[in-house]
Amino acid sequence: MKRVKKSKNFVSTLILCLTAACLAGLLFGSLWLGGLFQDTETRELALTVLFKLRLPRVVCAVAVGACLGVAGAGFQAVFRNALADPFIVGASSGAALGVGVAMIFSMGGVLSATASLSTPAASFAGSLAAVFAALLISRAGGMASATNLLLAGSAVSALCSSALSFLFILKDGGFQRVYYWMLGSLAISWNAVLSALPVMFVGTLVIFLSSRAMDLLLQGDETAESLGLDVKKARVTVILGASLAVAATVSVCGVIGFVGLVAPHVARLFTGSIHKRLLPASALFGALIVLLADIASRSVLPPLEIPVGVITALGGSPFFLFLLVKNSGAESRR
């Protein structure tokens, strides 16, 4: 009962903070809109900036952060690994490689008519391939350990990033534009946001519907099977949903790392490991992280804009190292 009340209070606090952050995201940036609305001559400019630039960014930041938070919780349940994250297990880099391949062909005119349709599909295929590659490599010598998964995911992620960079160097003229996208950018149009939202929704819905299965997966395969769960089917379903959600976020705004690691970890402190409570909290906290990172990215060094992925990496990398040291210490004491 205490845990449920603590969870409800945490979710309520997150909703209030997210509402305030949305308002701040609309008003603050390289240009503060509050002053413009007070002047009749600049009111039209303020409305244009608000509805065509700021509002799609805020909506995208909330959707992307929620997707990454939920996908991170899904990967952590499937791999039974507290350090699993879309960025760390290679899902984000694989999706970026898929998008990069589609964009390169589009630049050359090969897919000019179907680029908008091919990019999300290529992103999903890349994300899925990278995750399963990391899982297979980590289990090459038997059962996958936390260390093996991290090493395999890091290797696959590095390979995908290197391959993507190599392709853009070969395809002269597209590298500079896409490099900024690779670092994570929410400077997008309404069309891009609205085209990605349905895919994000489907991916996160699959994970939410698998919340009970993820609870059982945390108990171990034998226990889950004894309780009637088809472990392989459940694991593949969650991986598909998480990969789809990550692919949608990468296709629209590039790679934004560590949100899927931090959001579930912090949420779990207040909600516990029951996914019915954990997933909504992870979604809200992930949305808050990305939204605050976006506000910082366009407010710290105006008029320059720092990629959102750089901001999240600056905060997420130390958090990851802390968890890695903590988990290593716990394993050594066993």
KEKE-3310 file (N, C-alpha, C; in steps of 0.2 Angstrom, whole numbers, plus 5000, padded with zeros to 4 digits):
npx = (5004:5010:5019:5011:5005:5016:5020:5010:5010:5023:5020:5011:5018:5027:5019:5015:5028:5031:5021:5024:5037:5034:5027:5038:5046:5039:5040:5054:5070:5082:5076:5065:5048:5039:5040:5038:5025:5019:5020:5012:5017:5026:5019:5013:5025:5029:5018:5020:5033:5029:5019:5024:5037:5041:5030:5029:5042:5041:5030:5036:5048:5042:5035:5046:5054:5046:5044:5058:5060:5050:5054:5067:5064:5058:5068:5077:5069:5068:5081:5085:5093:5100:5107:5104:5099:5092:5102:5114:5113:5113:5102:5098:5109:5109:5097:5100:5109:5101:5093:5102:5107:5095:5093:5105:5103:5092:5097:5104:5095:5089:5079:5070:5057:5051:5056:5051:5043:5052:5062:5057:5055:5068:5075:5068:5072:5086:5087:5082:5090:5102:5100:5097:5108:5118:5113:5114:5128:5132:5128:5136:5145:5138:5127:5121:5129:5128:5140:5144:5134:5134:5147:5145:5134:5140:5150:5143:5136:5146:5151:5140:5140:5152:5151:5141:5146:5157:5149:5143:5154:5159:5148:5149:5144:5133:5136:5139:5126:5119:5127:5124:5111:5113:5118:5107:5093:5080:5074:5062:5049:5030:5025:5035:5034:5020:5020:5028:5022:5011:5018:5027:5017:5012:5023:5026:5014:5013:5023:5017:5006:5012:5016:5013:5019:5032:5034:5035:5046:5056:5057:5064:5067:5063:5054:5045:5040:5034:5023:5015:5019:5024:5040:5049:5041:5036:5048:5053:5042:5042:5055:5052:5043:5050:5061:5054:5048:5060:5066:5057:5059:5072:5072:5066:5072:5085:5099:5097:5104:5105:5093:5084:5090:5092:5079:5070:5077:5077:5063:5060:5064:5054:5042:5044:5046:5036:5028:5016:5015:5028:5030:5022:5027:5041:5039:5034:5045:5055:5050:5051:5065:5070:5063:5068:5082:5081:5077:5088:5097:5095:5095:5107:5119:5114:5114:5117:5114:5115:5116:5103:5106:5119:5118:5110:5119:5130:5124:5120:5130:5139:5130:5128:5141:5142:5132:5137:5149:5143:5136:5146:5153:5143:5142:5155:5154:5147)
npy = (4994:5006:5007:5009:5021:5030:5028:5034:5047:5051:5050:5060:5071:5071:5074:5087:5093:5091:5098:5111:5111:5110:5122:5131:5127:5131:5145:5149:5150:5153:5164:5174:5173:5179:5193:5197:5195:5206:5217:5224:5224:5214:5203:5194:5188:5181:5172:5165:5159:5152:5142:5136:5133:5131:5123:5111:5106:5104:5095:5084:5082:5077:5065:5058:5056:5049:5037:5032:5031:5021:5011:5008:5002:4991:4984:4982:4973:4962:4958:4956:4964:4978:4988:4989:4997:5007:5014:5008:4994:4994:4997:5010:5015:5006:5008:5021:5019:5012:5022:5031:5024:5024:5038:5041:5034:5041:5054:5052:5051:5039:5034:5044:5046:5038:5040:5045:5034:5023:5026:5025:5011:5006:5011:5004:4991:4991:4994:4983:4972:4976:4974:4960:4955:4959:4952:4939:4938:4940:4929:4919:4911:4903:4906:4923:4935:4950:4958:4953:4956:4970:4973:4967:4974:4987:4985:4982:4994:5003:4998:5000:5014:5018:5012:5020:5033:5030:5028:5040:5048:5043:5046:5060:5077:5075:5072:5083:5088:5077:5073:5082:5078:5065:5067:5070:5080:5091:5100:5101:5099:5100:5091:5080:5077:5072:5062:5052:5050:5040:5028:5028:5027:5014:5006:5008:5005:4991:4987:4991:4983:4971:4971:4963:4951:4955:4957:4943:4938:4944:4936:4925:4912:4899:4900:4909:4901:4890:4897:4898:4906:4910:4911:4914:4919:4930:4938:4941:4948:4960:4965:4968:4978:4988:4990:4995:5007:5014:5015:5024:5036:5038:5040:5052:5061:5058:5051:5050:5047:5037:5041:5030:5023:5030:5035:5023:5018:5028:5030:5017:5018:5024:5017:5004:4987:4982:4982:4988:4999:5005:5008:5019:5029:5029:5033:5046:5052:5050:5059:5071:5072:5073:5084:5095:5094:5098:5111:5117:5115:5124:5136:5138:5143:5154:5162:5149:5131:5117:5100:5089:5076:5077:5084:5075:5065:5070:5071:5057:5048:5049:5044:5031:5025:5026:5016:5005:5003:5001:4989:4980:4980:4974:4961:4956:4953:4942)
npz = (5000:5004:4994:4983:4985:4986:4973:4966:4970:4965:4951:4950:4954:4943:4932:4935:4935:4921:4915:4918:4912:4899:4897:4899:4888:4878:4879:4882:4875:4862:4859:4869:4871:4879:4880:4867:4865:4871:4863:4850:4837:4836:4839:4829:4824:4836:4837:4826:4828:4840:4836:4825:4827:4841:4847:4839:4843:4857:4858:4851:4859:4871:4866:4861:4872:4881:4873:4873:4887:4890:4881:4886:4899:4894:4887:4898:4906:4897:4895:4908:4914:4922:4916:4903:4889:4875:4868:4873:4870:4857:4849:4845:4838:4827:4822:4817:4808:4798:4795:4789:4778:4770:4768:4761:4749:4745:4743:4732:4723:4720:4729:4729:4727:4737:4749:4761:4765:4765:4775:4789:4789:4786:4797:4808:4804:4805:4818:4825:4819:4825:4839:4840:4835:4845:4856:4852:4850:4863:4869:4863:4869:4878:4892:4892:4900:4911:4908:4896:4888:4888:4883:4870:4865:4865:4856:4844:4843:4841:4829:4820:4820:4815:4802:4797:4797:4788:4776:4774:4772:4760:4752:4747:4752:4759:4772:4782:4785:4790:4800:4811:4813:4818:4831:4838:4836:4839:4830:4821:4809:4809:4800:4801:4814:4816:4807:4813:4826:4826:4824:4835:4845:4843:4845:4859:4864:4862:4872:4884:4884:4886:4899:4910:4906:4906:4920:4924:4916:4923:4934:4930:4917:4919:4930:4924:4914:4921:4926:4915:4904:4888:4885:4875:4865:4872:4875:4862:4857:4866:4862:4849:4850:4858:4849:4838:4844:4847:4834:4828:4835:4832:4818:4817:4825:4827:4836:4853:4868:4883:4890:4890:4900:4912:4915:4918:4929:4939:4940:4945:4958:4965:4961:4961:4955:4947:4932:4928:4935:4934:4920:4916:4924:4920:4906:4908:4916:4906:4896:4903:4905:4891:4887:4895:4892:4879:4880:4887:4877:4867:4874:4882:4874:4866:4849:4845:4844:4854:4851:4856:4860:4864:4876:4884:4885:4892:4905:4906:4904:4916:4925:4920:4922:4936:4939:4933:4941:4953:4951:4947:4959:4967:4961:4963:4977:4978)
capx = (5000:5014:5023:5006:5004:5022:5020:5005:5013:5028:5017:5007:5024:5030:5014:5016:5034:5031:5017:5028:5042:5031:5026:5045:5049:5036:5042:5061:5075:5086:5071:5060:5042:5035:5041:5035:5017:5017:5021:5007:5020:5030:5014:5013:5031:5028:5013:5023:5038:5026:5015:5027:5044:5041:5025:5031:5048:5039:5027:5041:5052:5038:5034:5052:5056:5041:5046:5064:5059:5047:5059:5073:5061:5057:5075:5080:5066:5069:5088:5086:5100:5098:5111:5101:5097:5092:5108:5119:5112:5114:5096:5099:5115:5107:5092:5103:5112:5096:5090:5107:5107:5089:5095:5110:5100:5087:5101:5106:5089:5087:5073:5068:5049:5048:5061:5047:5041:5058:5066:5055:5056:5075:5076:5066:5076:5093:5087:5080:5096:5107:5098:5097:5116:5121:5110:5117:5135:5133:5127:5140:5149:5133:5122:5123:5130:5128:5146:5144:5129:5136:5152:5142:5130:5145:5154:5138:5134:5152:5152:5135:5142:5158:5148:5137:5151:5160:5145:5142:5161:5159:5143:5151:5139:5128:5139:5138:5119:5117:5131:5121:5105:5115:5119:5101:5090:5072:5072:5059:5042:5024:5024:5039:5031:5014:5021:5031:5018:5008:5023:5029:5012:5011:5029:5025:5008:5015:5027:5012:5002:5017:5018:5013:5024:5039:5035:5036:5052:5061:5058:5068:5064:5060:5048:5040:5037:5030:5017:5012:5022:5028:5045:5052:5036:5036:5054:5053:5037:5045:5060:5049:5040:5055:5064:5050:5048:5067:5067:5053:5062:5079:5070:5063:5076:5092:5101:5097:5106:5104:5086:5081:5094:5090:5071:5067:5081:5074:5056:5059:5065:5047:5036:5045:5048:5029:5028:5010:5017:5034:5030:5019:5032:5046:5037:5034:5051:5059:5048:5054:5072:5071:5061:5073:5088:5080:5077:5095:5101:5094:5096:5114:5123:5111:5109:5119:5110:5118:5112:5100:5110:5125:5116:5108:5125:5134:5121:5119:5137:5141:5125:5129:5147:5140:5128:5142:5153:5139:5134:5152:5154:5138:5143:5161:5153:5143)
capy = (5000:5012:5008:5012:5028:5033:5028:5039:5054:5052:5051:5067:5076:5071:5077:5094:5096:5090:5103:5117:5111:5111:5129:5134:5125:5136:5152:5150:5147:5158:5170:5173:5175:5183:5200:5198:5195:5212:5222:5222:5224:5208:5198:5190:5184:5177:5167:5160:5155:5147:5137:5132:5130:5129:5118:5104:5103:5102:5088:5079:5080:5073:5059:5054:5055:5044:5031:5030:5028:5014:5006:5006:4998:4985:4981:4980:4967:4956:4955:4955:4968:4985:4992:4989:5004:5007:5016:5004:4988:4995:4999:5017:5015:5002:5012:5027:5016:5011:5029:5034:5021:5026:5045:5041:5033:5047:5060:5051:5051:5032:5033:5051:5046:5034:5041:5045:5028:5019:5028:5022:5004:5005:5012:4998:4985:4992:4993:4976:4968:4977:4971:4953:4954:4960:4947:4933:4938:4940:4922:4915:4906:4900:4911:4930:4939:4957:4961:4951:4960:4977:4973:4965:4980:4993:4983:4983:5001:5006:4996:5004:5021:5018:5011:5026:5038:5029:5029:5048:5051:5041:5050:5067:5082:5074:5071:5088:5089:5072:5072:5085:5074:5059:5069:5072:5087:5091:5106:5097:5102:5097:5085:5075:5074:5069:5055:5048:5048:5034:5022:5028:5024:5007:5003:5009:5001:4984:4986:4992:4977:4966:4973:4957:4946:4957:4955:4936:4938:4946:4930:4920:4909:4893:4902:4911:4895:4886:4901:4898:4911:4908:4915:4916:4924:4937:4941:4943:4954:4966:4967:4971:4984:4992:4992:5000:5014:5017:5017:5029:5041:5040:5042:5059:5066:5056:5047:5053:5042:5037:5042:5024:5020:5034:5036:5018:5017:5033:5028:5011:5019:5026:5013:4997:4984:4980:4986:4992:5006:5007:5010:5026:5033:5029:5037:5053:5055:5051:5065:5077:5073:5076:5091:5099:5094:5102:5118:5118:5114:5131:5142:5139:5147:5157:5158:5142:5126:5111:5094:5086:5070:5079:5086:5069:5061:5073:5068:5050:5044:5048:5039:5024:5023:5024:5010:5000:5002:4998:4982:4976:4978:4969:4954:4953:4951:4936)
capz = (5000:5004:4987:4978:4987:4984:4965:4963:4972:4960:4945:4950:4954:4936:4928:4937:4932:4914:4912:4919:4907:4892:4896:4898:4882:4873:4880:4882:4870:4860:4859:4874:4868:4883:4878:4860:4865:4874:4858:4845:4831:4836:4841:4824:4824:4842:4836:4821:4832:4845:4833:4819:4829:4847:4849:4837:4847:4863:4857:4849:4865:4875:4863:4860:4879:4883:4870:4876:4894:4890:4878:4891:4904:4891:4886:4905:4908:4893:4896:4915:4915:4924:4912:4896:4886:4868:4866:4875:4867:4850:4845:4843:4832:4822:4818:4814:4802:4793:4792:4785:4771:4766:4766:4756:4743:4743:4741:4725:4718:4720:4733:4730:4727:4742:4755:4767:4767:4766:4781:4795:4788:4786:4804:4812:4802:4808:4826:4826:4818:4830:4845:4840:4834:4852:4860:4849:4852:4871:4871:4859:4874:4883:4894:4892:4907:4910:4905:4889:4884:4888:4878:4863:4863:4863:4849:4838:4842:4837:4822:4816:4820:4810:4795:4795:4796:4782:4771:4773:4769:4753:4748:4748:4752:4764:4779:4787:4787:4793:4806:4816:4815:4822:4838:4841:4835:4839:4826:4815:4807:4811:4796:4803:4821:4815:4804:4818:4832:4826:4825:4842:4849:4842:4849:4866:4866:4863:4878:4889:4884:4889:4906:4915:4904:4908:4927:4924:4914:4929:4939:4927:4912:4922:4934:4920:4910:4925:4927:4909:4899:4882:4886:4868:4861:4876:4874:4855:4857:4869:4858:4843:4852:4860:4843:4834:4847:4846:4827:4826:4838:4828:4811:4817:4828:4828:4842:4860:4872:4890:4892:4892:4905:4918:4917:4922:4935:4944:4942:4949:4965:4968:4959:4962:4948:4944:4926:4927:4938:4931:4913:4915:4927:4915:4901:4911:4917:4900:4893:4906:4903:4884:4886:4899:4888:4873:4883:4888:4870:4863:4879:4885:4870:4860:4845:4844:4847:4856:4850:4862:4862:4868:4883:4888:4886:4897:4911:4907:4905:4923:4928:4918:4925:4943:4940:4931:4946:4958:4949:4947:4966:4970:4958:4966:4983:4978)
cpx = (5004:5017:5018:5005:5010:5023:5016:5007:5019:5026:5014:5013:5027:5025:5015:5022:5034:5027:5021:5034:5040:5030:5033:5047:5045:5038:5049:5065:5080:5083:5066:5054:5038:5035:5038:5028:5015:5017:5016:5011:5024:5025:5014:5019:5031:5024:5016:5028:5035:5023:5019:5034:5044:5037:5027:5037:5045:5035:5031:5045:5048:5037:5040:5055:5052:5043:5052:5064:5056:5051:5064:5070:5060:5063:5078:5076:5067:5076:5089:5092:5098:5102:5109:5098:5097:5099:5114:5119:5112:5108:5096:5103:5112:5101:5095:5106:5107:5094:5096:5108:5101:5090:5100:5107:5095:5091:5103:5101:5086:5080:5069:5060:5047:5052:5057:5045:5046:5061:5064:5056:5063:5077:5075:5070:5083:5093:5086:5086:5101:5106:5099:5105:5119:5119:5114:5125:5137:5132:5131:5143:5145:5128:5125:5123:5129:5134:5146:5139:5131:5142:5149:5138:5135:5148:5149:5137:5140:5153:5146:5137:5147:5155:5144:5141:5155:5156:5144:5149:5161:5154:5144:5145:5134:5130:5138:5131:5117:5120:5127:5114:5107:5116:5113:5098:5083:5070:5069:5052:5036:5024:5028:5036:5025:5015:5024:5027:5015:5012:5026:5024:5011:5017:5028:5019:5009:5019:5022:5008:5006:5019:5018:5018:5031:5040:5037:5043:5058:5062:5062:5064:5060:5054:5043:5036:5032:5023:5013:5014:5026:5034:5048:5048:5036:5042:5054:5048:5039:5050:5058:5046:5045:5059:5060:5049:5055:5068:5063:5056:5069:5077:5068:5068:5083:5093:5101:5098:5105:5098:5083:5084:5092:5083:5069:5070:5078:5067:5055:5060:5059:5042:5038:5046:5041:5028:5022:5011:5023:5034:5027:5024:5038:5045:5037:5041:5056:5057:5051:5061:5073:5069:5066:5079:5087:5080:5084:5099:5100:5094:5103:5118:5119:5115:5111:5115:5114:5114:5110:5104:5116:5124:5114:5114:5130:5131:5121:5125:5139:5137:5126:5136:5146:5137:5133:5146:5149:5137:5140:5154:5149:5140:5150:5160:5149:5147)
cpy = (5006:5013:5011:5019:5032:5034:5034:5046:5056:5054:5058:5072:5077:5075:5085:5097:5096:5096:5110:5117:5112:5119:5133:5132:5129:5143:5154:5147:5153:5165:5169:5176:5179:5190:5202:5199:5202:5218:5220:5221:5217:5202:5192:5185:5179:5171:5162:5156:5150:5141:5133:5130:5127:5123:5111:5101:5100:5095:5083:5077:5076:5066:5055:5052:5049:5037:5028:5027:5021:5009:5003:5001:4991:4981:4978:4973:4961:4953:4954:4959:4975:4990:4993:4995:5004:5009:5011:4997:4988:4997:5005:5018:5011:5005:5018:5025:5015:5017:5032:5031:5023:5033:5045:5040:5038:5053:5059:5050:5044:5031:5039:5051:5042:5035:5041:5039:5023:5020:5025:5014:5002:5006:5006:4992:4985:4991:4986:4971:4969:4974:4964:4951:4954:4954:4940:4932:4937:4933:4917:4909:4902:4906:4918:4932:4946:4960:4959:4955:4967:4977:4971:4971:4986:4991:4984:4990:5005:5004:4999:5011:5022:5017:5017:5031:5037:5030:5036:5051:5049:5045:5057:5072:5081:5073:5076:5089:5084:5071:5076:5081:5068:5061:5071:5079:5086:5097:5103:5101:5097:5090:5079:5072:5070:5062:5050:5046:5042:5028:5022:5025:5017:5003:5003:5005:4993:4982:4986:4986:4971:4967:4967:4951:4948:4956:4948:4935:4939:4940:4924:4915:4903:4895:4904:4906:4891:4890:4902:4903:4908:4913:4918:4921:4931:4941:4944:4949:4960:4969:4971:4978:4990:4995:4997:5007:5017:5019:5023:5036:5043:5042:5049:5064:5064:5052:5051:5047:5043:5038:5036:5020:5024:5034:5030:5017:5022:5032:5022:5012:5021:5021:5006:4994:4981:4985:4990:4999:5009:5010:5017:5031:5034:5034:5045:5056:5055:5057:5071:5078:5076:5083:5096:5100:5098:5110:5121:5119:5121:5137:5143:5144:5150:5161:5151:5137:5120:5105:5091:5080:5071:5081:5080:5065:5063:5071:5061:5046:5044:5043:5032:5021:5022:5018:5004:4998:4999:4991:4978:4975:4973:4962:4951:4951:4945:4930)
cpz = (5000:4997:4982:4979:4985:4976:4963:4965:4967:4954:4945:4950:4947:4932:4929:4934:4925:4911:4913:4914:4900:4891:4895:4891:4876:4873:4880:4877:4868:4860:4864:4871:4872:4881:4872:4860:4868:4869:4852:4838:4830:4838:4836:4823:4830:4840:4831:4824:4837:4842:4828:4821:4836:4849:4846:4841:4853:4863:4855:4855:4870:4873:4863:4867:4882:4880:4872:4883:4894:4887:4882:4896:4901:4890:4893:4907:4904:4894:4903:4917:4916:4920:4905:4895:4879:4865:4867:4871:4859:4846:4842:4837:4826:4818:4814:4807:4796:4790:4787:4778:4767:4764:4761:4749:4740:4741:4734:4720:4718:4723:4734:4731:4734:4748:4761:4770:4769:4773:4787:4795:4789:4794:4808:4810:4805:4815:4828:4825:4823:4837:4845:4839:4841:4856:4858:4851:4859:4873:4867:4863:4879:4885:4894:4899:4906:4907:4898:4885:4883:4882:4871:4861:4861:4857:4843:4837:4839:4830:4817:4815:4815:4803:4793:4793:4789:4776:4769:4770:4761:4749:4750:4747:4757:4771:4784:4790:4791:4800:4812:4818:4819:4829:4841:4840:4835:4834:4820:4814:4809:4807:4799:4810:4820:4811:4808:4824:4831:4827:4832:4847:4849:4846:4856:4868:4867:4869:4884:4890:4886:4896:4911:4913:4906:4916:4928:4922:4919:4934:4936:4922:4915:4926:4929:4916:4914:4927:4920:4904:4894:4882:4880:4865:4865:4875:4867:4854:4860:4865:4852:4845:4854:4854:4839:4837:4846:4839:4825:4829:4834:4821:4811:4820:4829:4834:4848:4865:4879:4893:4895:4898:4912:4920:4921:4929:4941:4946:4946:4957:4969:4967:4961:4955:4945:4938:4925:4930:4935:4925:4912:4918:4923:4909:4903:4912:4911:4896:4896:4905:4896:4884:4889:4895:4882:4875:4884:4882:4867:4868:4881:4881:4864:4856:4843:4847:4848:4854:4856:4865:4866:4875:4887:4889:4891:4904:4912:4907:4912:4927:4927:4921:4932:4944:4938:4937:4952:4957:4949:4955:4969:4967:4961:4973:4984:4979)
residu = (MET:LYS:ARG:VAL:LYS:LYS:SER:LYS:ASN:PHE:VAL:SER:THR:LEU:ILE:LEU:CYS:LEU:THR:ALA:ALA:CYS:LEU:ALA:GLY:LEU:LEU:PHE:GLY:SER:LEU:TRP:LEU:GLY:GLY:LEU:PHE:GLN:ASP:THR:GLU:THR:ARG:GLU:LEU:ALA:LEU:THR:VAL:LEU:PHE:LYS:LEU:ARG:LEU:PRO:ARG:VAL:VAL:CYS:ALA:VAL:ALA:VAL:GLY:ALA:CYS:LEU:GLY:VAL:ALA:GLY:ALA:GLY:PHE:GLN:ALA:VAL:PHE:ARG:ASN:ALA:LEU:ALA:ASP:PRO:PHE:ILE:VAL:GLY:ALA:SER:SER:GLY:ALA:ALA:LEU:GLY:VAL:GLY:VAL:ALA:MET:ILE:PHE:SER:MET:GLY:GLY:VAL:LEU:SER:ALA:THR:ALA:SER:LEU:SER:THR:PRO:ALA:ALA:SER:PHE:ALA:GLY:SER:LEU:ALA:ALA:VAL:PHE:ALA:ALA:LEU:LEU:ILE:SER:ARG:ALA:GLY:GLY:MET:ALA:SER:ALA:THR:ASN:LEU:LEU:LEU:ALA:GLY:SER:ALA:VAL:SER:ALA:LEU:CYS:SER:SER:ALA:LEU:SER:PHE:LEU:PHE:ILE:LEU:LYS:ASP:GLY:GLY:PHE:GLN:ARG:VAL:TYR:TYR:TRP:MET:LEU:GLY:SER:LEU:ALA:ILE:SER:TRP:ASN:ALA:VAL:LEU:SER:ALA:LEU:PRO:VAL:MET:PHE:VAL:GLY:THR:LEU:VAL:ILE:PHE:LEU:SER:SER:ARG:ALA:MET:ASP:LEU:LEU:LEU:GLN:GLY:ASP:GLU:THR:ALA:GLU:SER:LEU:GLY:LEU:ASP:VAL:LYS:LYS:ALA:ARG:VAL:THR:VAL:ILE:LEU:GLY:ALA:SER:LEU:ALA:VAL:ALA:ALA:THR:VAL:SER:VAL:CYS:GLY:VAL:ILE:GLY:PHE:VAL:GLY:LEU:VAL:ALA:PRO:HIS:VAL:ALA:ARG:LEU:PHE:THR:GLY:SER:ILE:HIS:LYS:ARG:LEU:LEU:PRO:ALA:SER:ALA:LEU:PHE:GLY:ALA:LEU:ILE:VAL:LEU:LEU:ALA:ASP:ILE:ALA:SER:ARG:SER:VAL:LEU:PRO:PRO:LEU:GLU:ILE:PRO:VAL:GLY:VAL:ILE:THR:ALA:LEU:GLY:GLY:SER:PRO:PHE:PHE:LEU:PHE:LEU:LEU:VAL:LYS:ASN:SER:GLY:ALA:GLU:SER:ARG:ARG)
# end
